[in-house]
Every structure is written in C-alpha cells, then in structure tokens.
Amino acid sequence: MIELFAKRYEGTTDQEAAELVELIRSGIHRMGRLITDLLEYSFVSEGARHPLAPVESSDWAKWALANLQAQIEESNASVTIDDPLPCVFADDQLARVFQNLVGNAIKYRSEERPQIHVSAKRAGDDWLFSVRDNGIGFDMNYADKIFGVFQRLHTAERYEGTGIGLAICKKIIERYGGRMWAESAPGQGSTFYFTIPACLDE
C-alpha cells in the first residue's frame, strides 16, 4: 500500500505527501528492526537448550569486529582487544555481546576520535570482561534502565536503535551464569563489564 502511495506522488511537488511517505517508510523500517530484535531476544532463551562449551572469546570478539568494520572505518574508531582473550564457557551468542557493546561505543561517540578497548582479567572462577570507550557517557542514575527492554536514554531520531540490544546482551550473559553492569559519567565515556565462568583447566 505504501509503495502504491509513493508511486502515485513520485515526481510531484506535493511536499506534504512526500514527507508523509518518508515518515511511513521510516516507521516500517523501525518496526521491522523491532520485530527482528524481539525475535532475537526470545531466541536467547531458546539457546538455553543447547549446552555451553569452552570457547575462545578472542575468536568471537574478532568476528564481531569484522562485522563492524564499516562502522569502525566510517567513524575512524580505534578498537583494540587484549590478545588473546580467555577461554570461557559460552557459545556463539558471545559474538552478539561484543558486537553490541563495541557498536554502541561507536554510536554514542563524542566529538573525539572513538577509542575503544576490550579486555579481560581473572576474577576467581570467572573472567571479568570490560569494554571501555571515550564516548558521551551517561548519568549513573540510569545505569539499571539501560538494560531494560525498550529502555532508551536518547530519542530514535538522534540515535537509531530499538532499545533492546543491551537487554539481549544481559540475558545472554546471565544464561552463561554471569552478570553485566556499567560505569559511566556524562562526557567521561563508559565501561561495560560482564563476567563469564572460566574454562575448568585454566
């Protein structure tokens, strides 16, 4: 229906109709992304039926960076990772965590060149991962809100997205038996932390 409407007004000087077409198209695009993210959020629970296994987190971090290559180049971001990152009990959904956190660091960048670093250190039976950036940051009063479904600190017009990405990441990490949180301050960048159980032989 929208395409028929667009075809009818294509090439006309009716500015109001053109704006309406673009508004509807934008709404359809956002709805499509929302449905995709909701399906992925549900899929995290489905993944619980598959046993976790030792995986090299470096492999999934590098896979995520390869997927983000266009955004990294467009923003001239510097993204570094500890190499190697440790072996943990997880699955391929770990790549989604890295991709979302690094992608957000690029999206919510400041006027400075984005500087993003992924690291890990041992914390008892777990590995503590961190993704640190020098972006716009946020008020810690909203630290819990950002991990909720449909929770956003910025409008969709300013920063594209559905507000589900961090909720998906948190759900993945909790399925691994870990936890996720963040530390930040406005204008001071952000650091996202998450824990994952270490491989038994480490």
Backbone torsions as a table, in degrees:
resi	resn	phi	psi	omega
1	MET	NA	-45.1	-179.0
2	ILE	-64.1	-35.4	179.8
3	GLU	-68.6	-36.4	175.6
4	LEU	-64.2	-40.8	178.6
5	PHE	-64.0	-42.8	-179.5
6	ALA	-65.6	-40.0	-179.0
7	LYS	-64.5	-37.8	-178.7
8	ARG	-63.1	-37.3	-175.9
9	TYR	-100.0	3.3	179.5
10	GLU	-64.1	129.6	178.4
11	GLY	83.8	-2.5	178.2
12	THR	-87.0	170.6	178.6
13	THR	-101.6	15.1	179.8
14	ASP	-76.6	93.1	-175.9
15	GLN	-64.0	-38.4	-178.9
16	GLU	-63.5	-41.1	178.6
17	ALA	-66.3	-41.2	180.0
18	ALA	-62.8	-40.9	179.0
19	GLU	-67.0	-36.8	178.9
20	LEU	-66.0	-42.4	177.7
21	VAL	-59.8	-45.5	-179.0
22	GLU	-65.4	-37.6	178.6
23	LEU	-63.8	-43.9	180.0
24	ILE	-66.9	-43.3	178.5
25	ARG	-59.9	-42.6	179.8
26	SER	-63.4	-40.9	178.5
27	GLY	-63.3	-41.5	178.9
28	ILE	-64.4	-40.8	178.8
29	HIS	-62.2	-45.4	-180.0
30	ARG	-64.6	-39.3	179.1
31	MET	-64.2	-39.5	177.8
32	GLY	-61.8	-43.9	178.9
33	ARG	-66.2	-37.0	179.3
34	LEU	-63.3	-45.4	178.7
35	ILE	-61.5	-42.8	178.9
36	THR	-60.6	-45.0	-178.8
37	ASP	-68.8	-36.2	177.8
38	LEU	-65.5	-39.1	176.6
39	LEU	-63.9	-40.2	179.2
40	GLU	-67.0	-38.6	177.9
41	TYR	-60.2	-41.6	177.8
42	SER	-68.6	-35.6	-177.9
43	PHE	-64.5	-27.4	178.9
44	VAL	-59.2	-42.3	178.0
45	SER	-67.1	-37.2	178.0
46	GLU	-61.9	-34.3	-179.0
47	GLY	-64.9	-18.7	-179.4
48	ALA	-62.9	-19.4	179.1
49	ARG	-76.2	-12.1	179.8
50	HIS	-100.3	130.2	-177.7
51	PRO	-66.2	144.1	175.3
52	LEU	-79.1	157.6	-176.8
53	ALA	-147.7	162.7	176.5
54	PRO	-62.4	129.0	177.1
55	VAL	-134.8	151.0	175.5
56	GLU	-85.0	108.9	-176.1
57	SER	-63.1	-25.2	177.1
58	SER	-58.7	-39.2	-177.8
59	ASP	-61.6	-44.0	-177.2
60	TRP	-75.7	-30.7	175.6
61	ALA	-65.7	-43.4	179.2
62	LYS	-67.1	-36.2	176.8
63	TRP	-62.0	-42.2	179.1
64	ALA	-63.9	-42.7	179.7
65	LEU	-65.0	-34.9	176.8
66	ALA	-63.7	-39.1	177.6
67	ASN	-67.3	-26.5	-177.3
68	LEU	-96.6	9.1	-172.7
69	GLN	-55.9	-40.3	-179.2
70	ALA	-63.7	-44.0	179.3
71	GLN	-67.2	-37.6	179.3
72	ILE	-63.1	-44.7	-179.3
73	GLU	-68.9	-41.8	-178.3
74	GLU	-62.6	-37.1	-177.7
75	SER	-92.5	-4.1	-176.4
76	ASN	57.4	36.4	-177.1
77	ALA	-76.0	147.7	171.3
78	SER	-103.9	113.5	-178.7
79	VAL	-119.4	119.4	179.8
80	THR	-122.8	151.7	177.5
81	ILE	-135.6	147.8	171.0
82	ASP	-61.7	135.3	-178.0
83	ASP	-132.6	114.9	6.6
84	PRO	-91.9	155.0	166.9
85	LEU	-79.2	161.2	-170.1
86	PRO	-78.9	168.7	172.0
87	CYS	-81.8	131.7	-179.4
88	VAL	-137.9	165.2	174.0
89	PHE	-86.6	108.7	-175.9
90	ALA	-160.6	-158.1	175.1
91	ASP	-153.0	-166.7	-174.8
92	ASP	-68.9	-12.7	177.6
93	GLN	-68.5	-13.8	175.7
94	LEU	-60.2	-31.8	177.6
95	ALA	-60.8	-36.9	179.1
96	ARG	-63.2	-36.3	179.1
97	VAL	-65.4	-51.0	178.7
98	PHE	-59.7	-44.1	-176.9
99	GLN	-64.3	-41.2	-179.6
100	ASN	-68.2	-43.9	-176.6
101	LEU	-68.9	-43.1	177.9
102	VAL	-69.7	-39.8	177.9
103	GLY	-60.8	-40.9	177.5
104	ASN	-65.6	-38.6	179.2
105	ALA	-61.6	-35.9	176.8
106	ILE	-72.3	-44.3	-177.3
107	LYS	-61.6	-45.1	-175.5
108	TYR	-96.5	43.5	-180.0
109	ARG	-78.2	159.8	175.8
110	SER	-93.5	-164.3	177.8
111	GLU	-73.5	-18.7	179.2
112	GLU	-77.8	160.7	174.9
113	ARG	-61.2	128.9	-179.4
114	PRO	-60.7	128.9	175.9
115	GLN	-120.5	113.2	-174.0
116	ILE	-127.0	132.8	-180.0
117	HIS	-133.3	132.1	178.4
118	VAL	-109.0	125.4	-178.2
119	SER	-141.3	172.0	179.0
120	ALA	-152.3	145.2	174.7
121	LYS	-142.5	153.7	-176.3
122	ARG	-72.4	138.9	177.8
123	ALA	-140.0	83.4	-177.5
124	GLY	68.5	-124.6	179.1
125	ASP	-85.2	0.0	-177.4
126	ASP	-115.6	167.8	164.9
127	TRP	-108.2	132.9	177.9
128	LEU	-100.0	112.9	178.8
129	PHE	-94.9	151.3	173.5
130	SER	-141.1	143.6	174.0
131	VAL	-124.1	106.8	-173.5
132	ARG	-107.0	139.8	178.0
133	ASP	-138.7	172.0	178.3
134	ASN	-115.1	35.6	-175.8
135	GLY	-80.5	-158.4	-173.8
136	ILE	-72.8	-19.7	179.3
137	GLY	68.7	-175.7	177.9
138	PHE	-157.1	163.3	178.7
139	ASP	-73.7	130.7	-178.3
140	MET	-64.7	-13.1	174.1
141	ASN	-63.4	-19.3	-179.8
142	TYR	-105.8	13.5	-174.1
143	ALA	-60.5	-35.7	178.7
144	ASP	-81.0	-34.2	-176.8
145	LYS	-60.9	-36.4	-173.6
146	ILE	-66.0	-18.5	-179.9
147	PHE	-94.0	3.7	179.2
148	GLY	-87.7	154.1	177.2
149	VAL	-67.8	133.6	-179.8
150	PHE	66.6	15.9	179.9
151	GLN	-94.9	125.6	-179.2
152	ARG	-133.6	145.9	174.7
153	LEU	-96.8	-10.5	-178.0
154	HIS	-134.8	157.5	-179.6
155	THR	-73.2	154.7	178.8
156	ALA	-65.4	-26.5	179.7
157	GLU	-67.4	-33.3	-178.6
158	ARG	-86.3	-44.1	179.9
159	TYR	-130.8	115.8	-177.3
160	GLU	-66.8	145.4	178.1
161	GLY	151.6	169.7	-177.0
162	THR	-105.8	-11.2	-178.5
163	GLY	79.5	22.1	-179.0
164	ILE	-116.5	-18.1	-172.9
165	GLY	-53.7	-49.2	-178.6
166	LEU	-70.2	-31.4	176.4
167	ALA	-64.4	-38.9	176.7
168	ILE	-63.5	-46.5	-179.9
169	CYS	-59.1	-46.1	-179.3
170	LYS	-62.0	-40.5	-179.9
171	LYS	-66.2	-38.8	177.2
172	ILE	-62.8	-48.8	-178.2
173	ILE	-63.3	-39.9	178.2
174	GLU	-65.8	-32.5	176.4
175	ARG	-66.1	-29.7	176.7
176	TYR	-75.9	-9.4	-176.3
177	GLY	92.1	15.1	179.7
178	GLY	-109.8	-167.0	176.5
179	ARG	-142.4	163.3	-177.5
180	MET	-136.9	140.5	176.6
181	TRP	-155.8	177.2	-177.2
182	ALA	-142.7	153.5	172.7
183	GLU	-130.1	137.2	-175.7
184	SER	-163.2	173.4	172.2
185	ALA	-156.7	143.8	-179.4
186	PRO	-54.6	126.5	178.4
187	GLY	77.4	2.3	-175.7
188	GLN	-116.1	11.1	-178.6
189	GLY	79.7	178.9	-178.1
190	SER	-138.8	153.4	170.8
191	THR	-130.5	122.2	176.5
192	PHE	-101.5	131.3	-178.6
193	TYR	-115.2	147.8	169.5
194	PHE	-154.5	150.4	179.6
195	THR	-113.5	148.1	175.7
196	ILE	-141.6	136.3	177.4
197	PRO	-55.8	138.6	-179.4
198	ALA	-77.1	157.2	173.4
199	CYS	-63.4	147.2	-172.0
200	LEU	-62.3	-30.7	-174.9
201	ASP	-90.3	9.9	179.8
202	GLU	-103.8	NA	NA
